[in-house]
Amino acid sequence: MDDGTLNTIKAFIITGEWQDINGRNVLKFIGVSEESSPIEIIITNVKPVLFIERDVTEPGLHMVYKRKPVKLKNFYGQDVDALYFDTERDLRIAAEELGKNGFRTYEADIDPVRRYLMERFLNAQIKVAGKAIKKGQLTQFINPEIEACEITPQFKIASIDIETGLENRLLYSIAVHLTRDFYEDKKVFMVGDGKNNDLINFYPSEKELLQSFILWLREQDPDIIIGWHIIGFDLMFLETKCNELYIPFEIARGNGRVSLRSRKGGGYFASVYGRVIIDGPQSLRSSFFTFEDYKLETVAQELLREGKSISPDENKVAEIERLFIEDKRKLAEYNLQDAVLVTEIFRKAGLIELSVRRSQLSGLLMDQLGMMTAAFDHFLLPRIHREGYVAPNVKDLEVSDHAAGGYVFDPQPGLYNNVIVLDFRSLYPSIIQTFKIDPYSRLLSSKDPLVTPTGYRFSSTHHFLPDFITHLIDQRTKAKQRNDKQLSQAIKILMNSFYGVMGSYGCRFYHPDLPSAITGTGQWLLLQSKEYLEQRGYSVVYGDTDSLFVKLPDTINDFSSEDGRKIVRDLNLYWKTRLKKEFTVESFLEIEFEKYYRKFIITPARGGDSGAKKRYAGLLKYDGEERIEFVGLEIVRSDWTRLAKEFQVELYERIFYGKEVKDWIKEVVRRVYSGEFDDKLIYRKRLRKDVDDYTKTIPQHVRAAKMIDKNSGIIYYVITKRGPVPVELKHNDIDYQHYVDKQLKPIADSLLILMGESFDSIVKTGQLSFFD
């Protein structure tokens, strides 16, 4: 493009920020065009705004501002005026001064970048029309015309991994794997005096390596940087090293800002102007992927069926030190393999596509996707404004106790035949749809009121969220039909966030009636469904939030899925008819037949007679095949030993299929004492804080960590007669009695007690038959 050329292009915004420059608030956005080239949009003609009540005649502010009457009210029906400022700094100072003088402000805490996007209903996808100016690798538009559009660009993605040595003080190498569509480039920057080739470039010092890497990054200009703990380790290490060597850490576009920081609640956050930073483990967790742990090796083996070239059983630190001294090329290959594995994991899990879909749905930019209260603002605020209302600042909310959670029936411990699970599909969203629950309908509850089963009032005609959920559900159905897994998952994440957001003190629309109405209705529906089923001869042995575990009558011998669907059809019709009659509402509830257990076990809670909540196992029958499903039991927990998990699996299998149990248990115990299972006795536990911060009580894994001066990550240890000892140290005095008493006995007793037996009496002869 030539300077000053008039252009109209589509672009996907990936980052945005504001700055006060020369007495003016400036908004800056970086987007990726439909040709996959980066563009920058500069907005200088929008002023920061807050609102005050109209009867505040003289606010007494000392900065320049413009006051303008607007056709808006606060939630109490009082008229408000808008105050416009030249800079965001002036706005924030004004809000503070007004607060000190006893005047309430409204929406003074909204980020100007977010306000700009939400008021124009821009969900990251824009069409830009204006003069284009070439600024290095960026095509810049200043105050262009902008409107919403649809675009899904192709991104240039750089997977980065570093190798360090000597207690993370020295930088050895940086590997990068650059991809876009079918193009890829692999490169390793390494300290050393080797001969360069197409893959490896050697540098005599850390400083020269870093300078070359930063230059490469700016020249290649990736849109997205990915990695494994990329923020908390790789980027923070590189930033610290650059500061140490007096090198500008200029990894942003357009000489923009770089901000790396830890979050209060744990984890890390990166804001790099013009580039999105996505951390693998964090992204997988937020996308509901679950693994035994989130180490790169574990995830790669499960998703890709391949792993790292240095075995996890090796001493990784020592091996990296050896390779750096003896075989730098092999270290480079190892370093690069990690970067490539991350790329492949992102591809396999569809993490980039999912981030794009979430941005398109929520309006949040890709580096802010975890901020669900901001997503709620983005959806609701502009709609509230157009109905004539402004919202409060978050800090001005009057908060109360959190709403009760989902209802959980006391489980009935036992061994059951023929149990089906019925599930309310998207229970909380469907309650919002059915009873028109949202902040606006609560505000206007006197207009065409609708009362929930637990007595909360909402407007049946003035609302936004119920219709939006209906739209999302329709979109998700279509996405599933097209096999668009990323869109379907993005809709699920957004839709399921609404209840949590409305019950959060960080949401400006919080009111206790909102979450209480939802959970109260959910509990009522679960209890009334239980009553309906029991009146028809079924027994509900367990229920949890949106699921009912129903034991079929003993007269049913040959259950089919159609039998389950018949029960569901009757229950859905019951609710449709009852809700229409009692509440004059259309039911959006949808109960589904989820699964059938031919045999099912609810274990007692330890130390009590009632059943253990969220702990059960069943012999799942689906399409003629059977497998054991465990929920909440030791096998699914990462802090139990392999011995315990394998013991539990076989014990349940023996019970479900009527195999011999007693002699087998005695044989397992014998083999434990003989040392045959020593490789299965290792505990693993993550250090949640520095070992020195454990003062009141010192858990076993912390005691083990202290022995090897380990201060973070996962500690692997065994219990010896001396206590916990890390696996790295000698441990030939294993306390086998500990493993029998603390690992095998609790698992066995949780089942044996149902038959009046116990682990300690296992020496008795005879066989156990749990199911007739």
C-alpha positions in Angstrom: 0.0 0.0 0.0 1.2 3.5 -0.7 1.1 6.2 2.0 -2.3 7.8 2.2 -4.1 5.3 0.0 -7.8 4.9 0.6 -8.5 1.3 1.5 -11.3 -0.9 2.8 -10.2 -4.2 4.4 -11.4 -6.8 6.9 -9.4 -7.5 9.9 -9.4 -9.6 13.1 -8.3 -7.6 16.2 -5.9 -9.5 18.4 -4.8 -6.8 20.9 -5.8 -3.4 22.1 -4.5 -0.8 24.5 -5.0 2.8 25.5 -2.4 5.6 26.2 -2.7 9.2 27.2 -0.4 11.0 24.7 0.0 14.8 24.6 -3.1 15.5 26.6 -5.3 13.1 24.6 -6.6 9.6 25.1 -5.4 7.3 22.3 -6.8 3.9 21.5 -4.5 1.5 19.6 -5.5 -1.8 18.1 -3.5 -4.4 16.2 -5.4 -6.7 13.8 -4.6 -9.3 11.2 -6.1 -8.7 7.8 -7.8 -11.1 5.5 -4.5 -11.3 3.6 -2.9 -12.2 7.0 -0.8 -9.0 7.2 -0.8 -6.9 10.4 -2.6 -3.6 10.6 -2.7 -0.9 13.3 -5.7 1.2 14.1 -5.2 4.5 16.0 -8.3 6.2 17.5 -7.9 9.7 18.8 -11.4 11.2 18.4 -13.2 9.4 21.3 -13.1 10.9 24.8 -13.2 8.9 28.0 -16.6 9.2 29.8 -18.2 8.6 33.2 -21.6 9.4 34.5 -22.9 11.3 37.6 -26.4 12.0 38.9 -27.9 15.1 37.4 -28.7 16.7 40.8 -24.9 17.0 41.5 -24.8 20.6 40.3 -21.2 21.5 41.0 -18.8 18.5 41.2 -15.9 20.8 42.1 -13.3 19.2 39.8 -10.0 20.8 38.9 -9.4 19.4 35.5 -10.9 20.2 32.1 -14.1 18.2 31.2 -17.3 18.6 29.3 -20.7 17.9 31.0 -23.6 16.8 28.8 -27.1 15.8 29.7 -28.0 12.4 28.4 -31.2 10.4 28.3 -30.0 7.8 30.8 -30.9 6.8 34.4 -29.2 4.8 37.1 -30.8 1.6 38.4 -32.8 3.7 40.9 -34.4 5.8 38.2 -32.3 8.9 38.8 -31.3 11.0 35.7 -27.6 11.1 35.0 -25.2 13.4 33.0 -22.1 12.3 31.1 -18.7 13.8 31.9 -16.2 13.7 29.1 -12.5 14.0 29.7 -9.4 14.5 27.4 -7.5 11.7 29.1 -8.2 8.5 31.0 -5.9 9.8 33.7 -8.1 12.8 34.2 -11.2 10.6 34.3 -9.7 8.4 37.0 -8.6 11.3 39.2 -12.0 12.9 38.8 -13.7 9.7 39.8 -11.6 9.5 42.9 -12.2 13.1 43.8 -16.0 12.7 43.3 -16.0 9.7 45.5 -14.1 11.5 48.3 -16.7 14.3 48.1 -19.6 11.8 48.5 -20.7 11.8 44.9 -21.4 8.5 43.2 -20.1 7.9 39.7 -21.2 5.3 37.2 -19.2 3.3 34.8 -16.0 5.1 35.7 -14.1 1.8 35.9 -14.7 0.7 32.3 -11.5 0.3 30.2 -11.8 2.7 27.3 -10.7 0.0 24.8 -13.5 -2.2 25.9 -16.0 0.6 25.9 -15.1 1.5 22.3 -15.6 -2.1 21.1 -18.7 -2.9 23.1 -20.6 0.3 22.2 -20.1 -0.5 18.5 -21.0 -4.2 18.9 -17.6 -5.2 17.6 -16.6 -8.7 18.5 -13.0 -8.6 17.2 -14.1 -8.7 13.6 -14.0 -5.4 11.8 -14.2 -3.8 8.4 -12.0 -0.7 8.2 -12.3 2.1 5.7 -9.8 4.9 5.6 -6.4 6.1 4.5 -3.7 3.5 4.9 -0.2 4.5 5.8 2.7 2.0 5.8 4.7 2.1 9.1 7.4 -0.6 8.8 5.6 -4.0 8.8 2.3 -2.4 9.9 -0.3 -0.8 7.8 -1.7 2.0 9.9 -5.2 3.6 9.9 -5.9 6.7 11.9 -9.6 7.3 12.9 -11.0 5.2 10.1 -14.6 4.2 9.7 -15.2 0.9 11.4 -18.1 -1.6 11.3 -18.7 -5.2 12.3 -18.1 -8.0 9.8 -17.1 -11.7 9.7 -13.5 -12.8 9.3 -11.4 -15.7 10.4 -7.8 -15.0 9.4 -4.7 -17.3 9.2 -2.2 -16.5 11.9 1.6 -16.7 11.9 2.4 -18.7 15.1 5.7 -19.0 16.9 6.2 -21.8 19.4 9.1 -20.9 21.6 11.1 -23.0 24.2 14.3 -22.2 26.0 16.9 -24.3 27.8 18.7 -23.0 30.8 21.4 -24.3 33.1 23.0 -23.8 36.5 19.8 -23.3 38.5 18.1 -21.3 35.7 20.8 -18.6 35.8 22.4 -19.2 32.4 20.6 -19.2 29.0 21.8 -22.1 26.8 19.5 -22.0 23.8 16.2 -20.8 22.3 14.2 -23.0 19.9 11.5 -21.6 17.7 9.0 -23.4 15.5 7.2 -20.9 13.1 4.1 -22.0 11.3 1.4 -20.5 9.1 -0.9 -22.7 7.1 1.4 -25.3 5.5 4.6 -23.2 5.9 7.0 -23.8 8.7 10.4 -22.8 9.8 12.6 -24.3 12.5 15.5 -22.6 14.2 17.7 -22.9 17.3 19.7 -20.0 18.8 22.5 -21.5 20.9 25.4 -20.3 23.0 28.6 -21.9 21.8 31.3 -22.0 19.1 29.9 -24.6 16.8 29.4 -24.4 13.0 26.1 -22.8 11.9 23.7 -24.7 9.6 20.2 -24.3 8.4 18.9 -25.3 11.8 21.3 -24.1 14.5 23.0 -20.7 14.9 25.8 -20.5 17.4 26.7 -17.3 19.4 29.7 -16.6 21.6 27.6 -15.1 24.4 24.1 -14.9 25.9 23.9 -11.2 24.9 24.5 -11.9 21.2 22.1 -14.8 21.2 19.4 -12.6 22.7 20.0 -9.8 20.3 19.8 -12.1 17.4 16.6 -13.8 18.7 14.8 -10.5 19.3 15.8 -9.3 15.8 14.5 -12.6 14.3 11.3 -12.3 16.2 10.7 -8.7 15.0 11.6 -9.7 11.4 9.4 -12.8 11.3 6.7 -10.9 13.1 4.4 -13.7 14.5 0.9 -12.9 15.5 0.7 -15.5 18.3 3.5 -16.8 20.5 2.8 -20.2 22.2 4.7 -22.4 24.6 4.7 -24.5 27.7 4.7 -22.3 30.8 5.7 -19.7 28.2 4.9 -16.7 30.4 5.9 -17.7 33.9 9.1 -19.3 32.8 10.4 -18.7 29.2 9.4 -15.0 28.7 10.0 -13.9 32.3 13.4 -15.6 32.2 14.2 -13.8 28.9 13.0 -10.5 30.2 15.1 -10.8 33.3 18.1 -11.9 31.3 17.7 -8.9 28.9 17.5 -6.5 31.9 20.6 -8.1 33.3 22.5 -7.6 30.0 21.0 -4.1 29.3 19.2 -5.3 26.2 15.8 -3.8 25.4 13.2 -6.6 25.6 11.4 -5.4 22.4 9.2 -8.3 21.5 6.1 -6.2 20.9 4.9 -4.8 17.6 5.3 -1.1 16.8 7.6 -0.5 19.8 4.7 -1.3 22.0 4.6 -2.2 25.6 5.4 -5.6 27.1 3.9 -6.5 30.5 4.5 -9.9 32.2 3.1 -10.4 35.6 1.8 -13.0 38.1 -1.9 -13.1 39.0 -3.1 -12.8 42.6 -4.9 -16.1 42.4 -2.0 -17.9 40.8 -0.8 -18.2 37.2 0.6 -15.5 34.9 -0.6 -12.9 32.5 1.1 -11.4 29.5 0.2 -8.2 27.6 2.4 -7.8 24.5 1.2 -5.1 22.1 0.3 -6.7 18.8 1.0 -10.3 19.8 -1.1 -12.8 21.6 0.7 -15.0 24.1 -1.0 -18.4 24.8 0.3 -20.8 27.5 -0.4 -24.5 26.7 -1.4 -25.8 30.2 -3.5 -22.8 31.0 -5.3 -22.9 27.7 -6.0 -26.7 28.0 -7.4 -26.2 31.5 -9.7 -23.4 30.5 -10.9 -25.5 27.6 -11.9 -28.4 29.9 -9.1 -30.8 28.9 -8.1 -33.0 31.8 -4.8 -34.9 32.2 -3.1 -36.7 35.1 -0.8 -33.7 35.1 0.0 -30.9 32.7 3.7 -31.7 32.0 4.6 -31.5 28.4 5.5 -35.2 28.3 2.2 -36.3 29.8 0.0 -34.2 27.5 2.1 -35.1 24.4 1.9 -38.8 25.1 -1.9 -38.7 25.6 -2.7 -36.4 22.7 0.0 -37.2 20.2 1.3 -40.6 21.4 4.9 -39.3 21.4 7.1 -37.5 23.9 10.3 -35.8 24.6 13.7 -37.2 23.6 15.0 -37.0 27.1 13.1 -39.6 29.1 11.2 -38.3 32.1 12.9 -41.1 34.1 16.3 -39.4 33.5 17.7 -36.6 35.6 16.7 -33.9 33.1 18.8 -31.1 34.6 21.9 -33.3 34.6 21.3 -34.5 31.1 20.9 -31.0 29.7 24.1 -30.0 31.5 25.9 -33.0 29.9 24.5 -32.3 26.4 25.5 -28.6 26.6 29.1 -29.6 27.4 29.4 -32.7 25.2 26.8 -32.6 22.4 25.2 -29.2 21.7 23.6 -30.3 18.5 21.7 -33.1 20.3 20.6 -30.5 22.9 19.4 -28.3 20.1 17.3 -31.2 18.7 15.8 -31.8 22.2 15.1 -28.1 22.6 13.5 -27.9 19.1 11.5 -31.0 19.7 9.8 -29.4 22.7 8.8 -26.4 20.6 7.4 -28.7 17.8 5.5 -30.8 20.4 3.8 -27.7 21.6 2.8 -26.7 18.1 1.3 -30.2 17.5 -0.6 -30.2 20.8 -2.1 -26.8 19.9 -3.1 -28.2 16.5 -4.5 -31.5 17.9 -6.5 -29.8 20.6 -7.6 -26.9 18.3 -6.6 -24.3 20.9 -6.0 -21.5 18.5 -9.2 -22.1 16.7 -11.0 -22.2 20.0 -9.5 -18.9 21.1 -10.7 -17.3 17.9 -14.2 -18.7 18.3 -14.4 -17.5 21.9 -13.2 -14.0 20.8 -15.8 -13.9 18.1 -18.6 -14.9 20.5 -17.7 -12.9 23.6 -16.1 -9.8 22.1 -13.1 -10.2 24.3 -9.7 -10.0 22.6 -7.6 -13.2 22.5 -5.3 -12.2 25.3 -8.3 -11.5 27.7 -10.5 -14.6 27.2 -10.4 -15.5 30.9 -12.1 -12.2 31.9 -15.7 -13.5 31.9 -17.2 -10.5 33.8 -15.8 -8.3 31.0 -17.5 -10.6 28.5 -20.8 -10.1 30.4 -20.2 -6.3 30.3 -19.5 -6.5 26.5 -22.8 -8.2 25.9 -25.1 -6.4 28.4 -23.9 -2.8 28.8 -24.6 -1.5 25.3 -28.0 -3.1 25.4 -28.7 -1.6 28.9 -27.6 1.8 27.6 -30.0 1.6 24.6 -32.8 1.0 27.1 -31.9 4.2 29.0 -29.8 2.9 31.9 -26.2 3.2 33.2 -24.6 0.6 35.4 -22.7 1.1 38.7 -19.0 0.8 39.3 -18.0 -2.6 40.5 -16.6 -1.2 43.8 -20.0 0.4 44.6 -22.0 -2.8 44.7 -23.8 -3.9 47.8 -22.8 -7.5 48.2 -24.3 -10.3 50.4 -23.7 -13.9 51.0 -23.2 -16.1 47.9 -26.2 -18.1 46.7 -26.5 -21.8 47.6 -24.9 -24.2 45.1 -26.5 -27.0 43.2 -28.5 -29.5 45.3 -26.9 -32.9 46.1 -29.1 -35.7 47.4 -27.6 -37.8 50.2 -26.4 -40.8 48.3 -27.7 -44.2 49.4 -24.7 -46.5 49.7 -25.2 -49.8 48.2 -24.7 -52.3 45.3 -27.3 -51.8 42.7 -28.4 -53.5 39.4 -29.8 -51.4 36.6 -29.2 -47.7 37.3 -29.8 -45.0 34.6 -28.6 -41.4 34.7 -30.9 -38.7 33.6 -29.4 -35.3 33.0 -30.9 -31.8 32.7 -29.1 -30.4 29.6 -27.6 -27.0 30.3 -29.7 -26.7 33.5 -28.8 -23.2 34.5 -29.0 -21.7 31.0 -32.4 -23.4 30.5 -33.6 -22.0 33.8 -32.6 -18.5 32.7 -34.5 -19.0 29.4 -37.6 -20.4 31.1 -37.9 -17.8 33.9 -36.4 -14.9 32.0 -33.7 -14.3 34.5 -31.2 -11.5 33.9 -30.2 -8.2 35.5 -32.5 -6.1 33.2 -35.6 -8.3 33.8 -34.9 -8.1 37.6 -34.7 -4.3 37.3 -38.1 -4.1 35.5 -39.7 -7.0 37.4 -42.9 -4.9 38.0 -43.6 -5.0 34.2 -45.4 -8.2 33.3 -44.0 -10.0 36.3 -43.0 -13.6 36.3 -42.4 -15.4 39.7 -40.0 -18.3 40.0 -40.8 -21.4 42.0 -38.8 -20.0 44.9 -40.5 -16.6 44.8 -38.1 -14.3 42.8 -39.7 -11.8 40.4 -38.5 -11.0 36.9 -40.1 -9.3 33.9 -41.5 -11.7 31.3 -41.2 -9.2 28.5 -38.1 -7.0 29.3 -34.9 -9.1 29.1 -31.8 -9.8 27.0 -30.0 -12.8 28.3 -32.7 -15.5 27.8 -33.0 -14.6 24.1 -29.2 -14.6 23.7 -29.0 -18.1 25.2 -31.7 -19.3 22.8 -29.5 -17.9 20.0 -26.4 -19.6 21.3 -28.1 -23.0 21.7 -29.3 -22.8 18.2 -25.8 -21.9 17.0 -24.3 -24.8 19.0 -26.8 -27.2 17.4 -25.7 -26.1 14.0 -22.1 -26.2 15.0 -22.5 -29.8 16.1 -24.2 -30.7 12.8 -21.2 -29.2 10.9 -18.8 -30.9 13.3 -17.4 -27.5 14.3 -16.0 -28.7 17.6 -14.3 -25.4 18.4 -17.4 -23.3 18.0 -19.5 -25.8 20.0 -17.0 -25.7 22.8 -16.7 -21.9 22.7 -20.5 -21.5 23.0 -20.5 -24.0 25.9 -17.8 -22.1 27.8 -19.6 -18.7 27.3 -23.1 -20.0 28.1 -22.0 -21.8 31.2 -20.2 -18.7 32.5 -23.4 -16.6 32.9 -24.5 -18.1 36.2 -21.1 -17.7 37.7 -20.7 -14.2 36.5 -24.0 -13.0 37.8 -23.1 -14.5 41.2 -19.7 -12.9 41.2 -18.8 -9.8 43.3 -16.6 -8.7 40.3 -19.7 -8.3 38.1 -21.3 -4.8 38.0 -24.7 -6.4 37.5 -24.4 -8.6 40.6 -27.5 -8.9 42.7 -28.2 -11.8 45.1 -31.6 -12.5 43.6 -30.0 -13.5 40.3 -27.9 -16.5 41.4 -30.4 -17.4 44.2 -33.2 -17.6 41.7 -31.2 -19.9 39.4 -29.9 -22.3 42.0 -33.2 -22.3 44.0 -35.1 -23.2 40.9 -32.6 -25.9 40.1 -33.0 -27.5 43.5 -36.8 -27.4 43.2 -36.7 -29.0 39.8 -34.4 -31.8 41.0 -36.5 -32.5 44.1 -39.8 -32.4 42.1 -38.3 -34.7 39.4 -37.3 -37.2 42.1 -40.9 -37.1 43.5 -42.3 -37.7 40.1 -40.1 -40.7 39.4 -40.7 -42.3 42.8 -44.5 -42.0 42.3 -44.0 -44.1 39.2 -42.1 -46.9 40.9 -38.5 -45.8 40.4 -36.0 -45.2 43.1 -33.6 -42.2 43.0 -30.4 -43.4 44.7 -28.4 -40.2 44.1 -28.7 -36.7 42.5 -26.2 -34.0 41.9 -27.1 -30.5 40.6 -28.4 -31.5 37.2 -28.4 -35.3 37.3 -30.6 -38.0 38.7 -29.4 -41.6 39.3 -32.4 -43.8 39.0 -32.7 -47.4 39.9 -35.1 -49.3 37.7 -37.5 -51.8 39.2 -36.1 -55.3 39.7 -38.7 -56.6 37.2 -36.7 -55.0 34.4 -34.2 -57.6 33.1 -33.4 -56.5 29.6 -33.0 -52.7 29.5 -32.6 -50.8 26.3 -31.7 -47.2 25.5 -35.3 -46.8 24.2 -36.6 -47.6 27.7 -34.5 -44.7 29.0 -35.6 -42.4 26.3 -39.3 -43.3 27.1 -38.8 -42.2 30.7 -37.2 -39.0 29.5 -40.0 -38.2 27.1 -42.6 -38.6 29.9 -40.6 -36.4 32.3 -40.1 -33.7 29.7 -43.8 -33.6 28.9 -44.6 -33.5 32.6 -42.4 -30.4 33.1 -43.7 -28.7 29.9 -47.3 -29.2 31.1 -46.7 -28.3 34.7 -44.7 -25.1 34.1 -47.2 -23.9 31.6 -50.1 -24.5 34.0 -48.5 -23.2 37.2 -46.2 -20.4 35.9 -47.5 -19.6 32.4 -44.1 -20.1 30.9 -42.7 -22.1 28.0 -40.3 -24.7 29.3 -36.8 -24.7 27.9 -35.8 -27.6 30.1 -34.5 -30.6 28.3 -33.9 -33.8 30.3 -31.7 -36.4 28.5 -31.1 -40.0 29.0 -27.3 -40.0 29.6 -26.2 -43.6 30.4 -27.1 -46.9 31.8 -25.1 -48.9 34.4 -25.8 -52.6 34.5 -24.2 -52.6 38.0 -23.6 -49.6 40.2 -21.8 -49.0 43.5 -22.1 -46.0 45.9 -19.5 -46.3 48.6 -20.2 -45.1 52.2 -18.5 -41.9 53.4 -15.5 -42.7 55.5 -16.4 -42.6 59.2 -20.2 -42.4 58.5 -23.2 -44.4 57.4 -24.4 -42.1 54.5 -23.0 -42.4 51.0 -20.0 -40.5 49.8 -21.0 -37.6 47.6 -19.5 -37.5 44.1 -17.9 -40.9 44.6 -19.2 -43.9 42.7 -18.4 -46.5 40.1 -20.5 -48.3 37.6 -20.4 -51.0 35.0 -21.3 -48.8 32.0 -23.1 -50.5 29.2 -23.2 -48.7 25.9 -23.9 -50.1 22.4 -23.4 -53.6 23.8 -20.0 -53.0 25.3 -19.1 -52.7 29.0 -16.4 -50.7 30.9 -16.0 -49.6 34.4 -16.5 -45.9 35.0 -15.0 -44.3 38.2 -16.1 -40.9 39.5 -14.3 -39.2 42.4 -12.5 -42.4 43.5 -8.8 -42.9 44.1 -8.1 -44.0 40.5 -8.9 -40.5 39.2 -6.9 -38.7 41.8 -3.3 -37.8 41.0 -2.1 -38.0 44.6 -2.7 -41.7 45.1 -0.1 -44.3 44.2 -0.1 -46.6 41.1 -0.5 -49.5 43.6 -3.8 -48.1 44.9 -5.2 -47.3 41.5 -4.4 -50.7 40.0 -5.7 -52.4 43.1 -9.0 -50.4 43.0 -9.5 -51.2 39.3 -9.1 -54.9 39.7 -11.1 -55.0 42.9 -14.1 -53.4 41.3 -13.7 -55.6 38.2 -13.8 -58.7 40.4 -16.8 -57.5 42.3 -18.8 -56.4 39.2 -18.1 -59.7 37.4 -18.4 -62.0 40.5 -14.8 -63.1 40.6 -13.0 -64.4 43.7 -11.9 -61.6 46.0 -10.5 -62.8 49.3 -7.5 -64.9 48.2 -6.7 -62.2 45.6 -6.5 -59.5 48.3 -4.3 -61.7 50.5 -2.0 -62.3 47.5 -1.7 -58.6 46.7 -0.7 -57.9 50.4 1.9 -60.7 50.3 3.4 -59.3 47.1 3.6 -55.8 48.6 5.6 -57.1 51.6 7.8 -59.1 49.3 8.8 -55.9 47.4 7.3 -56.9 44.1 5.4 -53.6 43.8 8.1 -51.2 44.9 7.9 -49.3 41.6 4.2 -48.6 42.2 4.6 -47.0 45.7 5.6 -43.5 44.6 3.5 -40.6 45.7 3.4 -37.4 43.6 2.3 -34.0 44.9 2.7 -30.5 43.7 4.3 -27.8 45.8 1.7 -25.0 45.9 4.1 -22.5 47.6 7.7 -22.3 48.7 8.7 -25.0 51.2 9.7 -22.3 53.7 6.1 -20.9 53.6 4.8 -24.1 55.2 5.1 -23.2 58.9 2.1 -24.5 60.9 2.1 -28.0 59.4 4.6 -29.6 57.2 3.0 -32.1 54.8 4.9 -35.2 53.8 5.7 -34.0 50.3 7.2 -30.8 51.7 9.4 -32.8 54.1 10.6 -34.8 51.1 11.2 -31.7 49.1 13.3 -30.1 51.8 15.7 -33.1 51.6 16.7 -32.2 48.0 16.2 -28.4 48.2 13.3 -28.5 45.8 11.1 -25.4 46.0 8.6 -25.7 43.2 6.9 -28.2 40.8 5.9 -31.8 41.6 7.8 -33.8 44.2 8.0 -37.6 43.9 8.5 -39.5 47.1 8.0 -42.8 49.0 7.2 -43.5 52.6 10.0 -45.3 54.4 10.4 -46.3 58.0 12.2 -43.0 58.4 9.3 -41.1 56.9 8.9 -39.5 53.4 12.0 -39.7 51.2 12.3 -38.3 47.7 12.8 -40.9 45.0 16.1 -39.3 44.1 17.6 -40.4 47.4 18.2 -43.9 48.8 15.0 -45.6 50.0 15.6 -49.3 50.5 13.7 -49.3 53.9 10.2 -48.8 52.5 7.4 -48.9 55.1 5.2 -51.6 53.5 2.7 -51.5 56.5 2.0 -47.9 55.6 1.0 -48.8 52.1 -1.2 -51.7 53.2 -2.9 -49.5 55.9 -3.2 -46.2 54.0 -3.6 -47.3 50.4 -5.1 -50.8 50.2 -7.2 -51.0 53.3 -9.4 -47.8 52.7 -10.2 -48.9 49.2 -11.1 -52.4 50.1 -13.1 -51.5 53.2 -15.2 -49.0 51.2 -16.6 -52.0 49.4 -16.3 -54.8 51.9 -18.4 -52.9 54.4 -21.4 -53.1 52.1 -21.3 -56.9 52.7 -20.5 -56.8 56.4 -16.9 -57.7 55.8 -13.6 -55.8 56.4 -10.1 -55.8 55.2 -8.8 -56.8 58.6 -10.9 -60.0 58.5 -9.8 -61.0 55.1 -7.9 -64.0 56.4 -11.3 -65.8 56.6 -11.9 -68.3 53.9 -14.7 -68.2 51.4 -15.7 -66.1 48.5 -17.7 -62.9 48.3 -20.7 -62.6 46.0 -21.8 -59.0 45.8 -24.5 -59.2 43.1 -27.1 -62.0 43.0 
